[in-house]
Amino acid sequence: MYKHILIAVDGSDLAERGARHGLALARQFAAEAIVLTVTEPLSPVAMEAAIAGGMRDPLAMYDMQMDEHVRKIDGPVSAHARELGVAIDLVRETDDSPADAILRVAEMRGCDLIVMASHGRRGLDRLLLGSQTADVLARTTLPVLVVR
């Protein structure tokens, strides 16, 4: 049924639970599993401050720190994939909008299912914090499995 499953993770326990669901589906359907972590770009203000503080290449340093951050997120997901015997492709995208990155990668990779977690915030919390899951749901025609 599904051949290319995009699994969005962010390091939260809930996202890890979502990844477990996505990996189980990938195993069941012998599907390709793409595990996506989206990191924020270095802000211009932070870059200027780092340069003013004497840092030579703040962008390279930030990129190395984000690589380490993503490795920590991907570790438990990779371990679970190995336990299930599921091959995964770990992908990191940098974008101000995780929803934009999720939709872009899903399209580029020909995904037929997106798996992601939602904290289920409502009211003012949702308005202030935004909902990447709601944004993905509103903008895609692909099936989306939302884990809560």
Rosetta constraint file for C-alpha pairs under 8 A:
AtomPair CA 1 CA 29 HARMONIC 6.54 0.50
AtomPair CA 2 CA 26 HARMONIC 7.74 0.50
AtomPair CA 2 CA 29 HARMONIC 6.19 0.50
AtomPair CA 2 CA 31 HARMONIC 6.13 0.50
AtomPair CA 2 CA 112 HARMONIC 6.05 0.50
AtomPair CA 2 CA 113 HARMONIC 6.78 0.50
AtomPair CA 3 CA 26 HARMONIC 7.84 0.50
AtomPair CA 3 CA 29 HARMONIC 7.04 0.50
AtomPair CA 3 CA 30 HARMONIC 7.11 0.50
AtomPair CA 3 CA 31 HARMONIC 4.24 0.50
AtomPair CA 3 CA 32 HARMONIC 5.93 0.50
AtomPair CA 3 CA 111 HARMONIC 7.41 0.50
AtomPair CA 3 CA 112 HARMONIC 6.75 0.50
AtomPair CA 4 CA 31 HARMONIC 5.50 0.50
AtomPair CA 4 CA 32 HARMONIC 4.75 0.50
AtomPair CA 4 CA 33 HARMONIC 6.12 0.50
AtomPair CA 4 CA 34 HARMONIC 7.35 0.50
AtomPair CA 4 CA 109 HARMONIC 7.64 0.50
AtomPair CA 4 CA 110 HARMONIC 6.73 0.50
AtomPair CA 4 CA 111 HARMONIC 4.54 0.50
AtomPair CA 4 CA 112 HARMONIC 5.63 0.50
AtomPair CA 4 CA 113 HARMONIC 6.80 0.50
AtomPair CA 5 CA 22 HARMONIC 7.22 0.50
AtomPair CA 5 CA 26 HARMONIC 6.81 0.50
AtomPair CA 5 CA 31 HARMONIC 6.69 0.50
AtomPair CA 5 CA 32 HARMONIC 6.10 0.50
AtomPair CA 5 CA 33 HARMONIC 4.99 0.50
AtomPair CA 5 CA 34 HARMONIC 6.08 0.50
AtomPair CA 5 CA 111 HARMONIC 5.56 0.50
AtomPair CA 5 CA 112 HARMONIC 6.19 0.50
AtomPair CA 5 CA 113 HARMONIC 4.95 0.50
AtomPair CA 5 CA 114 HARMONIC 5.93 0.50
AtomPair CA 5 CA 115 HARMONIC 7.26 0.50
AtomPair CA 6 CA 22 HARMONIC 7.98 0.50
AtomPair CA 6 CA 33 HARMONIC 6.06 0.50
AtomPair CA 6 CA 34 HARMONIC 4.74 0.50
AtomPair CA 6 CA 35 HARMONIC 6.02 0.50
AtomPair CA 6 CA 36 HARMONIC 6.97 0.50
AtomPair CA 6 CA 106 HARMONIC 6.37 0.50
AtomPair CA 6 CA 111 HARMONIC 6.22 0.50
AtomPair CA 6 CA 113 HARMONIC 6.26 0.50
AtomPair CA 6 CA 114 HARMONIC 4.82 0.50
AtomPair CA 6 CA 115 HARMONIC 6.12 0.50
AtomPair CA 7 CA 18 HARMONIC 7.69 0.50
AtomPair CA 7 CA 19 HARMONIC 6.00 0.50
AtomPair CA 7 CA 22 HARMONIC 6.15 0.50
AtomPair CA 7 CA 33 HARMONIC 7.00 0.50
AtomPair CA 7 CA 34 HARMONIC 5.94 0.50
AtomPair CA 7 CA 35 HARMONIC 4.73 0.50
AtomPair CA 7 CA 36 HARMONIC 6.00 0.50
AtomPair CA 7 CA 114 HARMONIC 6.01 0.50
AtomPair CA 7 CA 115 HARMONIC 4.76 0.50
AtomPair CA 7 CA 116 HARMONIC 6.08 0.50
AtomPair CA 8 CA 15 HARMONIC 7.34 0.50
AtomPair CA 8 CA 19 HARMONIC 7.35 0.50
AtomPair CA 8 CA 35 HARMONIC 5.93 0.50
AtomPair CA 8 CA 36 HARMONIC 4.81 0.50
AtomPair CA 8 CA 37 HARMONIC 6.11 0.50
AtomPair CA 8 CA 102 HARMONIC 7.15 0.50
AtomPair CA 8 CA 114 HARMONIC 7.58 0.50
AtomPair CA 8 CA 115 HARMONIC 6.29 0.50
AtomPair CA 8 CA 116 HARMONIC 5.17 0.50
AtomPair CA 8 CA 117 HARMONIC 7.77 0.50
AtomPair CA 9 CA 15 HARMONIC 5.14 0.50
AtomPair CA 9 CA 16 HARMONIC 6.65 0.50
AtomPair CA 9 CA 18 HARMONIC 7.85 0.50
AtomPair CA 9 CA 19 HARMONIC 6.88 0.50
AtomPair CA 9 CA 35 HARMONIC 6.98 0.50
AtomPair CA 9 CA 36 HARMONIC 6.07 0.50
AtomPair CA 9 CA 37 HARMONIC 5.33 0.50
AtomPair CA 9 CA 38 HARMONIC 7.90 0.50
AtomPair CA 9 CA 73 HARMONIC 7.58 0.50
AtomPair CA 9 CA 116 HARMONIC 7.02 0.50
AtomPair CA 9 CA 117 HARMONIC 7.90 0.50
AtomPair CA 10 CA 15 HARMONIC 6.15 0.50
AtomPair CA 10 CA 37 HARMONIC 5.91 0.50
AtomPair CA 10 CA 38 HARMONIC 7.20 0.50
AtomPair CA 10 CA 73 HARMONIC 6.91 0.50
AtomPair CA 11 CA 15 HARMONIC 6.48 0.50
AtomPair CA 11 CA 16 HARMONIC 6.87 0.50
AtomPair CA 11 CA 72 HARMONIC 7.88 0.50
AtomPair CA 11 CA 73 HARMONIC 4.85 0.50
AtomPair CA 11 CA 74 HARMONIC 7.98 0.50
AtomPair CA 12 CA 16 HARMONIC 6.33 0.50
AtomPair CA 13 CA 17 HARMONIC 6.27 0.50
AtomPair CA 14 CA 18 HARMONIC 6.27 0.50
AtomPair CA 14 CA 117 HARMONIC 6.11 0.50
AtomPair CA 14 CA 118 HARMONIC 7.62 0.50
AtomPair CA 14 CA 119 HARMONIC 7.56 0.50
AtomPair CA 14 CA 147 HARMONIC 7.59 0.50
AtomPair CA 14 CA 148 HARMONIC 6.89 0.50
AtomPair CA 15 CA 19 HARMONIC 6.10 0.50
AtomPair CA 15 CA 116 HARMONIC 6.62 0.50
AtomPair CA 15 CA 117 HARMONIC 5.12 0.50
AtomPair CA 15 CA 118 HARMONIC 7.94 0.50
AtomPair CA 15 CA 147 HARMONIC 7.90 0.50
AtomPair CA 16 CA 20 HARMONIC 6.30 0.50
AtomPair CA 16 CA 76 HARMONIC 7.80 0.50
AtomPair CA 16 CA 77 HARMONIC 6.82 0.50
AtomPair CA 17 CA 21 HARMONIC 6.55 0.50
AtomPair CA 17 CA 117 HARMONIC 7.88 0.50
AtomPair CA 17 CA 147 HARMONIC 7.46 0.50
AtomPair CA 18 CA 22 HARMONIC 6.25 0.50
AtomPair CA 18 CA 115 HARMONIC 6.64 0.50
AtomPair CA 18 CA 116 HARMONIC 5.78 0.50
AtomPair CA 18 CA 117 HARMONIC 5.50 0.50
AtomPair CA 18 CA 146 HARMONIC 7.60 0.50
AtomPair CA 18 CA 147 HARMONIC 5.33 0.50
AtomPair CA 18 CA 148 HARMONIC 7.86 0.50
AtomPair CA 19 CA 23 HARMONIC 5.98 0.50
AtomPair CA 19 CA 35 HARMONIC 7.98 0.50
AtomPair CA 19 CA 77 HARMONIC 6.72 0.50
AtomPair CA 19 CA 115 HARMONIC 7.30 0.50
AtomPair CA 19 CA 116 HARMONIC 7.44 0.50
AtomPair CA 20 CA 24 HARMONIC 6.12 0.50
AtomPair CA 20 CA 77 HARMONIC 7.45 0.50
AtomPair CA 20 CA 80 HARMONIC 7.26 0.50
AtomPair CA 21 CA 25 HARMONIC 6.33 0.50
AtomPair CA 21 CA 115 HARMONIC 7.92 0.50
AtomPair CA 22 CA 26 HARMONIC 6.18 0.50
AtomPair CA 22 CA 33 HARMONIC 7.78 0.50
AtomPair CA 22 CA 115 HARMONIC 5.90 0.50
AtomPair CA 23 CA 27 HARMONIC 6.17 0.50
AtomPair CA 23 CA 33 HARMONIC 6.89 0.50
AtomPair CA 23 CA 81 HARMONIC 6.44 0.50
AtomPair CA 23 CA 84 HARMONIC 7.77 0.50
AtomPair CA 23 CA 86 HARMONIC 7.00 0.50
AtomPair CA 24 CA 28 HARMONIC 6.14 0.50
AtomPair CA 24 CA 84 HARMONIC 7.52 0.50
AtomPair CA 25 CA 29 HARMONIC 6.04 0.50
AtomPair CA 25 CA 31 HARMONIC 7.73 0.50
AtomPair CA 26 CA 30 HARMONIC 5.46 0.50
AtomPair CA 26 CA 31 HARMONIC 4.56 0.50
AtomPair CA 26 CA 32 HARMONIC 6.43 0.50
AtomPair CA 26 CA 33 HARMONIC 6.07 0.50
AtomPair CA 26 CA 86 HARMONIC 7.02 0.50
AtomPair CA 27 CA 31 HARMONIC 6.61 0.50
AtomPair CA 27 CA 84 HARMONIC 7.00 0.50
AtomPair CA 27 CA 85 HARMONIC 7.45 0.50
AtomPair CA 27 CA 86 HARMONIC 5.87 0.50
AtomPair CA 32 CA 87 HARMONIC 7.08 0.50
AtomPair CA 32 CA 88 HARMONIC 6.74 0.50
AtomPair CA 32 CA 89 HARMONIC 7.93 0.50
AtomPair CA 33 CA 86 HARMONIC 7.67 0.50
AtomPair CA 33 CA 87 HARMONIC 6.85 0.50
AtomPair CA 33 CA 88 HARMONIC 4.90 0.50
AtomPair CA 33 CA 89 HARMONIC 6.31 0.50
AtomPair CA 34 CA 88 HARMONIC 5.77 0.50
AtomPair CA 34 CA 89 HARMONIC 4.81 0.50
AtomPair CA 34 CA 90 HARMONIC 6.11 0.50
AtomPair CA 34 CA 91 HARMONIC 6.91 0.50
AtomPair CA 35 CA 88 HARMONIC 6.74 0.50
AtomPair CA 35 CA 89 HARMONIC 6.06 0.50
AtomPair CA 35 CA 90 HARMONIC 4.95 0.50
AtomPair CA 35 CA 91 HARMONIC 5.96 0.50
AtomPair CA 36 CA 90 HARMONIC 6.24 0.50
AtomPair CA 36 CA 91 HARMONIC 4.81 0.50
AtomPair CA 36 CA 92 HARMONIC 5.77 0.50
AtomPair CA 36 CA 93 HARMONIC 7.35 0.50
AtomPair CA 36 CA 102 HARMONIC 7.45 0.50
AtomPair CA 37 CA 70 HARMONIC 6.81 0.50
AtomPair CA 37 CA 91 HARMONIC 6.39 0.50
AtomPair CA 37 CA 92 HARMONIC 4.98 0.50
AtomPair CA 37 CA 93 HARMONIC 6.45 0.50
AtomPair CA 38 CA 92 HARMONIC 5.77 0.50
AtomPair CA 38 CA 93 HARMONIC 4.84 0.50
AtomPair CA 38 CA 94 HARMONIC 5.52 0.50
AtomPair CA 38 CA 95 HARMONIC 6.61 0.50
AtomPair CA 38 CA 98 HARMONIC 5.72 0.50
AtomPair CA 38 CA 101 HARMONIC 6.91 0.50
AtomPair CA 38 CA 102 HARMONIC 7.99 0.50
AtomPair CA 39 CA 66 HARMONIC 7.07 0.50
AtomPair CA 39 CA 92 HARMONIC 7.32 0.50
AtomPair CA 39 CA 93 HARMONIC 6.30 0.50
AtomPair CA 39 CA 94 HARMONIC 4.76 0.50
AtomPair CA 39 CA 95 HARMONIC 6.32 0.50
AtomPair CA 39 CA 96 HARMONIC 7.81 0.50
AtomPair CA 39 CA 98 HARMONIC 7.74 0.50
AtomPair CA 40 CA 94 HARMONIC 5.50 0.50
AtomPair CA 40 CA 95 HARMONIC 5.35 0.50
AtomPair CA 40 CA 96 HARMONIC 5.31 0.50
AtomPair CA 40 CA 97 HARMONIC 7.85 0.50
AtomPair CA 41 CA 94 HARMONIC 5.75 0.50
AtomPair CA 41 CA 95 HARMONIC 6.04 0.50
AtomPair CA 41 CA 96 HARMONIC 6.48 0.50
AtomPair CA 42 CA 46 HARMONIC 6.70 0.50
AtomPair CA 42 CA 47 HARMONIC 6.71 0.50
AtomPair CA 42 CA 59 HARMONIC 6.97 0.50
AtomPair CA 42 CA 62 HARMONIC 6.95 0.50
AtomPair CA 43 CA 47 HARMONIC 6.25 0.50
AtomPair CA 44 CA 48 HARMONIC 6.10 0.50
AtomPair CA 45 CA 49 HARMONIC 6.17 0.50
AtomPair CA 46 CA 50 HARMONIC 6.12 0.50
AtomPair CA 47 CA 51 HARMONIC 6.21 0.50
AtomPair CA 47 CA 58 HARMONIC 6.06 0.50
AtomPair CA 47 CA 59 HARMONIC 7.11 0.50
AtomPair CA 48 CA 52 HARMONIC 6.04 0.50
AtomPair CA 49 CA 53 HARMONIC 6.08 0.50
AtomPair CA 50 CA 54 HARMONIC 6.48 0.50
AtomPair CA 50 CA 55 HARMONIC 5.40 0.50
AtomPair CA 50 CA 58 HARMONIC 6.14 0.50
AtomPair CA 51 CA 55 HARMONIC 4.92 0.50
AtomPair CA 51 CA 56 HARMONIC 6.38 0.50
AtomPair CA 51 CA 57 HARMONIC 7.54 0.50
AtomPair CA 51 CA 58 HARMONIC 6.84 0.50
AtomPair CA 57 CA 61 HARMONIC 6.48 0.50
AtomPair CA 58 CA 62 HARMONIC 5.95 0.50
AtomPair CA 59 CA 63 HARMONIC 6.04 0.50
AtomPair CA 60 CA 64 HARMONIC 6.24 0.50
AtomPair CA 61 CA 65 HARMONIC 6.28 0.50
AtomPair CA 62 CA 66 HARMONIC 6.14 0.50
AtomPair CA 63 CA 67 HARMONIC 6.12 0.50
AtomPair CA 64 CA 68 HARMONIC 6.36 0.50
AtomPair CA 65 CA 69 HARMONIC 6.19 0.50
AtomPair CA 66 CA 70 HARMONIC 6.06 0.50
AtomPair CA 67 CA 71 HARMONIC 6.17 0.50
AtomPair CA 68 CA 72 HARMONIC 6.42 0.50
AtomPair CA 69 CA 73 HARMONIC 6.52 0.50
AtomPair CA 70 CA 74 HARMONIC 5.97 0.50
AtomPair CA 70 CA 92 HARMONIC 7.54 0.50
AtomPair CA 71 CA 75 HARMONIC 5.92 0.50
AtomPair CA 72 CA 76 HARMONIC 7.71 0.50
AtomPair CA 73 CA 77 HARMONIC 7.39 0.50
AtomPair CA 74 CA 78 HARMONIC 5.88 0.50
AtomPair CA 74 CA 90 HARMONIC 7.52 0.50
AtomPair CA 75 CA 79 HARMONIC 6.19 0.50
AtomPair CA 76 CA 80 HARMONIC 6.22 0.50
AtomPair CA 77 CA 81 HARMONIC 6.17 0.50
AtomPair CA 78 CA 82 HARMONIC 6.22 0.50
AtomPair CA 78 CA 88 HARMONIC 7.48 0.50
AtomPair CA 79 CA 83 HARMONIC 6.32 0.50
AtomPair CA 80 CA 84 HARMONIC 6.32 0.50
AtomPair CA 81 CA 85 HARMONIC 5.96 0.50
AtomPair CA 81 CA 86 HARMONIC 4.97 0.50
AtomPair CA 81 CA 87 HARMONIC 6.69 0.50
AtomPair CA 81 CA 88 HARMONIC 7.06 0.50
AtomPair CA 82 CA 86 HARMONIC 6.06 0.50
AtomPair CA 82 CA 87 HARMONIC 7.35 0.50
AtomPair CA 93 CA 101 HARMONIC 6.54 0.50
AtomPair CA 94 CA 101 HARMONIC 7.60 0.50
AtomPair CA 95 CA 100 HARMONIC 7.48 0.50
AtomPair CA 95 CA 101 HARMONIC 6.29 0.50
AtomPair CA 97 CA 101 HARMONIC 6.55 0.50
AtomPair CA 97 CA 132 HARMONIC 7.84 0.50
AtomPair CA 98 CA 102 HARMONIC 6.07 0.50
AtomPair CA 98 CA 132 HARMONIC 6.50 0.50
AtomPair CA 99 CA 103 HARMONIC 6.15 0.50
AtomPair CA 99 CA 132 HARMONIC 5.19 0.50
AtomPair CA 99 CA 133 HARMONIC 7.15 0.50
AtomPair CA 99 CA 135 HARMONIC 6.22 0.50
AtomPair CA 99 CA 136 HARMONIC 5.50 0.50
AtomPair CA 100 CA 104 HARMONIC 6.03 0.50
AtomPair CA 100 CA 136 HARMONIC 7.84 0.50
AtomPair CA 101 CA 105 HARMONIC 6.03 0.50
AtomPair CA 102 CA 106 HARMONIC 6.02 0.50
AtomPair CA 102 CA 136 HARMONIC 7.62 0.50
AtomPair CA 103 CA 107 HARMONIC 6.18 0.50
AtomPair CA 103 CA 136 HARMONIC 6.88 0.50
AtomPair CA 103 CA 140 HARMONIC 7.19 0.50
AtomPair CA 104 CA 108 HARMONIC 6.12 0.50
AtomPair CA 105 CA 109 HARMONIC 5.87 0.50
AtomPair CA 106 CA 110 HARMONIC 5.96 0.50
AtomPair CA 106 CA 111 HARMONIC 4.92 0.50
AtomPair CA 106 CA 112 HARMONIC 7.81 0.50
AtomPair CA 106 CA 114 HARMONIC 7.42 0.50
AtomPair CA 107 CA 111 HARMONIC 6.37 0.50
AtomPair CA 112 CA 142 HARMONIC 6.11 0.50
AtomPair CA 112 CA 143 HARMONIC 6.97 0.50
AtomPair CA 113 CA 142 HARMONIC 6.05 0.50
AtomPair CA 113 CA 143 HARMONIC 5.20 0.50
AtomPair CA 113 CA 144 HARMONIC 5.82 0.50
AtomPair CA 113 CA 145 HARMONIC 7.41 0.50
AtomPair CA 114 CA 142 HARMONIC 7.18 0.50
AtomPair CA 114 CA 143 HARMONIC 6.45 0.50
AtomPair CA 114 CA 144 HARMONIC 4.72 0.50
AtomPair CA 114 CA 145 HARMONIC 6.20 0.50
AtomPair CA 115 CA 144 HARMONIC 5.78 0.50
AtomPair CA 115 CA 145 HARMONIC 4.74 0.50
AtomPair CA 115 CA 146 HARMONIC 6.12 0.50
AtomPair CA 115 CA 147 HARMONIC 7.58 0.50
AtomPair CA 116 CA 133 HARMONIC 7.16 0.50
AtomPair CA 116 CA 144 HARMONIC 7.50 0.50
AtomPair CA 116 CA 145 HARMONIC 6.42 0.50
AtomPair CA 116 CA 146 HARMONIC 5.29 0.50
AtomPair CA 116 CA 147 HARMONIC 6.21 0.50
AtomPair CA 117 CA 133 HARMONIC 7.30 0.50
AtomPair CA 117 CA 146 HARMONIC 5.33 0.50
AtomPair CA 117 CA 147 HARMONIC 4.53 0.50
AtomPair CA 117 CA 148 HARMONIC 5.87 0.50
AtomPair CA 118 CA 131 HARMONIC 7.92 0.50
AtomPair CA 118 CA 133 HARMONIC 6.14 0.50
AtomPair CA 118 CA 146 HARMONIC 6.40 0.50
AtomPair CA 118 CA 147 HARMONIC 6.19 0.50
AtomPair CA 118 CA 148 HARMONIC 5.48 0.50
AtomPair CA 119 CA 148 HARMONIC 6.19 0.50
AtomPair CA 120 CA 148 HARMONIC 6.99 0.50
AtomPair CA 121 CA 125 HARMONIC 6.02 0.50
AtomPair CA 121 CA 126 HARMONIC 5.16 0.50
AtomPair CA 121 CA 131 HARMONIC 7.98 0.50
AtomPair CA 122 CA 126 HARMONIC 5.00 0.50
AtomPair CA 122 CA 127 HARMONIC 7.74 0.50
AtomPair CA 123 CA 127 HARMONIC 6.35 0.50
AtomPair CA 124 CA 128 HARMONIC 5.93 0.50
AtomPair CA 125 CA 129 HARMONIC 5.75 0.50
AtomPair CA 125 CA 130 HARMONIC 7.69 0.50
AtomPair CA 126 CA 130 HARMONIC 5.02 0.50
AtomPair CA 126 CA 131 HARMONIC 6.19 0.50
AtomPair CA 127 CA 131 HARMONIC 7.94 0.50
AtomPair CA 131 CA 135 HARMONIC 6.27 0.50
AtomPair CA 132 CA 136 HARMONIC 6.17 0.50
AtomPair CA 133 CA 137 HARMONIC 6.10 0.50
AtomPair CA 133 CA 146 HARMONIC 7.74 0.50
AtomPair CA 134 CA 138 HARMONIC 6.05 0.50
AtomPair CA 135 CA 139 HARMONIC 6.24 0.50
AtomPair CA 136 CA 140 HARMONIC 5.98 0.50
AtomPair CA 137 CA 144 HARMONIC 6.97 0.50
